Amino acid sequence: MTFANTRLHSLRRLFGWWLLVALGALTAVCGFAQETGTNQKVTTSLRRESVRSQADKDAEKFKTREARLQAKPLDWNATIGKPTPRAKVSAEEEEQVKKREAKSSDGGARDPNSKREAQRLHPEDWKRISESAPGHTMGLLQEHLNANLVLAAGSPDVFTQYCEGCPVMNPDAPSARIGKLFTNEGTCTASVVSGNNVIVTAAHCCYDRSAKNWIGGWSFVPAYDNGSAPFGTFDWDGVTVLDDWVVHGDIPSDVCVINLQNDSAGHGVAYYVGWMGRAWDGGGDQELHSLGYPGNLGNAQTLELCTSETFSPKSSCGGDAVLNMGCSMTYGSSGGPWVMSYRGGDWVYATVHGYDSQSCTGTFGKTFNGPRFSSDNIVPLCSAAGC
């Protein structure tokens, strides 16, 4: 190799190195990070330090009870955008997915001293939740449910619904691990699913496909009840969605995980409420409980619950990767957990996506759908976020 060629080769290598450095700097400024999880599924993340000034400004929005009461539920149609079809999966790949072994990760308990600490930090909130709120009822509301009917699998528009936190919210119950998620575009629901202070919600509560941008302003209030935040508010530190959500916007990819910061006392959300388990790669017919803060029930101020049997829609509507479930909750319930073995194992198995056409889901306000947790969504997301 001549001296001229050697010098040219060195310059090319130097240019290539500087190009990589420049791209890395651009990635840091934009707040995106590419992570590879199980099955080479790629995730996209936003880190707080890349937008710290705006994030700190947003964090002040929901620190007061008055501001939390005035927040409006997110319309799940507003941020989903227009879904684009994926490449068709081969029959062989479908068969491999069906053969996956069902797996789970157990939840954990709160710190034994956390309740006393929370009461010290938030005395007024604890005073409010110790009193019965007017208008609360304990009775079960039976919706289109025949007590004598035994179903082999779930059916559209069939469910039982009631207010989970009425008349008095119980911060010691598993439901305390579920809370209201405040964002710059409206409120959603989320649940704590890791001792590392990670919550799970819907991707359409995190990344707005219509605007092609992050929503921002995430603030989580576990055990939220009528404006009260008995454990305080927890601001986001990092947020992660699947690239498939950004590109395709389909139901199986509508999952988001958010890393939360510690509070001013130096405690994480899991210290106060513990965390729920996660389950994935199981079957489509399950007896699940769905919990959320919907605007059409309790004005998004109380935790509502539906229980019914799930069912997978036809293949053209997502097939086994999607779950349908009878429930009356609508806007504001986005991202709410669908819990397997509620008040038992408490494994989150899916989250609320919303509603398609009647041919895919059921009747609006009586059935909704969500992504079944699998090795293709919750596993790579948790791998990236450190669940």
Order of alpha helices (4+ residues) and beta strands (2+ residues): alpha-beta-beta-alpha-alpha-alpha-beta-alpha-alpha-beta-beta-beta-beta-beta-beta-beta-beta-beta-alpha-beta-alpha-beta-beta-beta-beta-beta-beta-beta-alpha
